[in-house]
Amino acid sequence: MPRKPRSMSSSGIYHIILRSVNQHIIFEEDSDYQKFLFILSDCVKKYDSQIYAYCLMDNHVHLLIHSSPDSLASFFQSLGTRFVRWYNNKHSRSGHLFQDRFFSVPIENDKAFLSVLLYIHNNPVKANICRYPSEYRWSSFNAYYGAKNPVVDISFANDLCGSKESLQHYFGTEQISSDHELFINDHRDTSHYLTDEYALSIFKSVTNLSSTAEVDTLQKTQRNDYVRQLRHKGLTTKQISRFMDISVSTVKRLCK
C-alpha cells in the first residue's frame, strides 16, 4: 500500500517528531545530545531553515521548524544520516536508529504555533523528568529567557506575542491540554516510578555496560539475569524492554 502523501503547511512551519526504532535509547551522554544539536544547526544553515523550538528526549526528538516544501525531506534525510553514521561509529553498531519516516504536523495559524511551542518545552515535565521546563538542559526553553543558543530563532515567537515579556507571560499562564490531537499518544506510557535518566544509571551499574548499544554483546543467560535484577531494582517492564532491546512480553515472562 502506498504511503499517504505528507500534508504540507501553507506557512512552511511544522511540528516534527523523530522517533527511534523500537524506542531504542538514543541519547545517553552529553556528547550524544551535543552532536545532534551540532548537526541540526549545520542543517539549518545548509537548507535555509529556522528552528523555533526543540526538545531532545532520550528516544525521540521534537522540533518546531520552518522549512520550504522542497527542503523538508532533504533536511531530515541529511540530519538522520549524519547523526546515525556518527552514533553507529561511536557505539560500534550498524543499522537504522530512527523510524523510516518522520512524523509531521502542519502549523497553519498563530494559536497552533504557540500551543506547540508550549507543548515541546513542557515535554520533559509531562514525562516526569523535571518539575519545570527551565530545569531541562536539552531543550530550547531557556533561550526564550536570555540563554545563548545559536540553534533556535526566538524572534519569530517574540514578535508573534508582541514582545519577549508577553511570550514569557504566555509560558507562565497557559496550560497544556493532554488530549490535544497533536500529542495524545506522547506520554501514554511514560508514567513510572523512576525517570529514564535514573533508570539508565541503574542499568549501567547493574550490567557494567557503558551504553545500551552494547546489550547485543551479552550472552542470553547473562542478559536474562540482568533483566530480573533491573526489575527488582524498580525499573518498569517498558524501560527494561527499551534498554535491553527485547519485547515487553519477554521481560514479563522472565520476571514471573
C-alpha positions in Angstrom: 0.0 0.0 0.0 1.5 3.4 -1.0 2.3 5.9 1.7 -0.2 8.7 2.4 1.2 11.9 1.0 2.6 14.2 3.6 0.4 17.2 4.4 2.3 20.4 3.5 2.0 23.6 5.5 1.0 26.8 3.8 3.0 28.7 6.5 6.1 26.4 6.0 6.0 25.6 9.7 5.8 22.1 11.1 5.9 20.2 14.3 8.3 17.4 13.7 8.8 14.2 15.8 11.7 11.9 15.2 11.3 8.6 17.0 13.8 5.8 17.4 13.3 2.3 16.2 11.7 0.1 18.9 12.0 3.1 21.3 15.8 2.5 21.4 17.6 4.9 23.7 19.4 7.5 21.5 20.8 10.0 23.9 22.7 8.6 26.9 25.7 11.0 27.3 26.1 14.8 26.9 28.1 14.1 23.7 25.1 12.4 22.1 22.9 15.5 22.7 25.7 17.9 21.7 26.5 16.1 18.4 22.8 16.0 17.4 22.5 19.8 18.0 25.7 20.5 16.1 24.4 18.6 13.1 20.9 20.2 13.5 22.5 23.6 13.5 24.5 22.8 10.4 21.4 21.5 8.5 19.5 24.7 9.5 22.2 26.8 7.7 22.5 24.4 4.7 18.8 24.2 4.0 18.0 27.9 4.9 15.5 26.8 7.7 14.6 28.1 11.1 14.2 26.2 14.4 11.7 27.8 16.8 11.8 25.1 19.4 13.4 21.8 20.1 13.4 19.2 22.8 15.7 16.1 22.8 14.2 13.3 24.8 16.0 10.0 25.3 14.3 8.2 22.5 12.6 10.9 20.4 13.1 14.5 19.3 10.5 17.3 19.0 11.2 20.2 16.6 9.2 23.3 15.6 10.7 24.2 12.3 10.2 26.4 9.3 11.3 24.9 6.0 10.4 25.1 2.4 8.5 22.1 0.9 11.4 21.3 -1.4 13.9 21.2 1.5 11.9 19.4 4.2 12.7 15.8 3.2 16.3 16.6 2.4 16.8 18.4 5.7 15.8 15.3 7.7 17.5 12.8 5.5 20.7 14.7 6.0 20.2 15.2 9.7 19.3 11.5 10.2 22.1 10.1 8.0 24.8 12.2 9.5 23.8 11.6 13.1 23.2 7.8 12.7 26.6 7.4 11.0 28.3 9.2 13.9 26.2 7.3 16.5 26.8 3.8 15.0 30.6 4.5 14.7 30.7 5.6 18.4 28.8 2.6 19.7 30.2 0.1 17.2 26.7 -0.8 15.9 25.0 -0.8 12.5 21.5 -0.4 11.1 18.7 2.1 11.5 18.3 4.3 14.5 15.3 6.4 13.6 11.9 5.2 12.3 11.8 5.4 8.5 9.5 8.3 8.2 9.5 11.4 10.5 6.1 12.5 11.8 5.0 16.0 10.9 2.0 18.2 11.6 1.5 21.4 9.6 1.2 24.5 11.7 -1.3 26.8 10.0 -2.1 29.6 12.5 -0.7 31.5 15.4 -2.7 29.6 18.1 -1.4 26.2 16.8 2.2 27.6 16.8 2.0 28.8 20.4 0.4 25.6 21.5 3.2 23.5 20.0 5.9 25.9 21.3 4.5 25.5 24.8 4.0 21.7 24.4 7.5 21.0 23.2 9.1 22.8 26.1 6.8 21.0 28.6 7.7 17.6 27.2 10.2 16.7 30.0 7.7 17.9 32.7 5.0 15.7 31.2 7.4 12.8 31.2 8.2 13.3 34.9 11.8 14.1 34.2 11.8 17.5 35.9 9.4 19.9 37.6 9.9 22.9 35.4 10.9 23.3 31.7 13.8 25.5 32.7 15.4 22.6 34.6 15.8 20.5 31.4 19.1 21.0 29.6 18.3 19.7 26.2 15.5 22.0 25.0 15.4 25.5 23.7 13.2 26.8 26.6 15.9 28.8 28.3 16.8 30.6 25.1 13.5 32.5 25.5 14.7 33.8 28.8 18.1 35.0 27.6 20.3 32.0 27.4 22.6 31.9 24.4 21.5 29.3 21.9 22.7 29.6 18.2 20.3 26.8 17.1 17.0 28.4 17.9 15.3 31.5 16.4 13.4 33.2 19.2 12.5 36.4 17.4 9.5 35.0 15.5 7.7 33.8 18.6 8.5 37.1 20.5 7.1 39.1 17.6 4.1 36.9 17.4 3.2 37.7 21.0 4.2 41.4 20.7 7.3 41.2 23.0 9.6 38.9 24.9 7.7 39.7 28.1 4.3 38.8 26.6 5.6 35.5 25.4 7.1 34.7 28.9 3.7 35.6 30.4 2.1 33.2 28.0 4.6 30.4 29.1 3.7 31.1 32.7 -0.1 31.2 32.4 -1.2 28.9 29.6 -1.9 25.2 30.3 -1.3 22.2 28.0 -4.3 20.1 27.2 -3.2 16.5 27.5 -5.9 15.3 25.0 -4.8 17.7 22.2 -4.8 15.8 18.9 -1.2 16.6 18.2 0.0 15.0 21.4 -2.5 12.4 22.5 -0.1 9.4 22.3 3.1 11.0 23.5 3.1 10.2 27.2 0.5 7.4 27.5 3.2 5.0 28.8 5.7 7.3 30.4 4.3 7.4 33.9 6.7 5.4 36.0 8.5 5.3 39.4 11.9 6.1 38.0 12.9 8.6 35.4 14.6 7.2 32.4 17.7 9.1 33.3 17.9 7.5 36.7 16.8 4.1 35.3 19.7 4.3 32.8 22.2 4.9 35.6 20.9 1.8 37.3 21.1 -0.2 34.1 24.8 0.8 33.7 25.6 -0.1 37.3 23.9 -3.5 37.1 25.3 -4.6 33.7 28.6 -2.8 33.8 27.9 -1.7 30.2 28.7 1.9 29.1 25.8 2.0 26.7 22.5 0.2 25.8 24.1 -0.3 22.4 26.4 -2.9 24.0 23.5 -5.2 25.0 23.9 -7.4 22.0 27.3 -8.5 23.3 25.7 -10.2 26.3 25.1 -14.0 26.5 21.4 -14.8 26.6 21.6 -16.3 30.2 23.5 -13.2 31.4 21.0 -10.9 29.7 18.1 -12.7 31.3 19.7 -12.4 34.7 20.2 -8.7 34.3 16.6 -8.3 33.2 15.5 -9.8 36.6 17.9 -7.6 38.5 16.7 -4.5 36.8 13.1 -5.4 37.5 13.9 -6.0 41.2 15.5 -2.5 41.4 12.3 -0.9 40.3 12.6 -0.4 36.5 9.4 -0.8 34.6 9.0 -3.6 32.1 8.8 -1.0 29.4 12.1 0.6 30.5 13.8 -2.8 30.6 12.4 -3.6 27.2 13.9 -0.5 25.7 17.2 -0.8 27.5 17.7 -4.5 26.7 16.1 -4.4 23.2 13.6 -7.1 23.9 9.8 -7.2 23.9 7.8 -6.3 27.0 6.2 -9.8 26.9 9.7 -11.3 27.2 10.5 -9.1 30.2 7.3 -10.2 31.9 7.9 -13.8 31.2 11.5 -13.7 32.6 10.3 -11.9 35.7 7.5 -14.2 36.6 
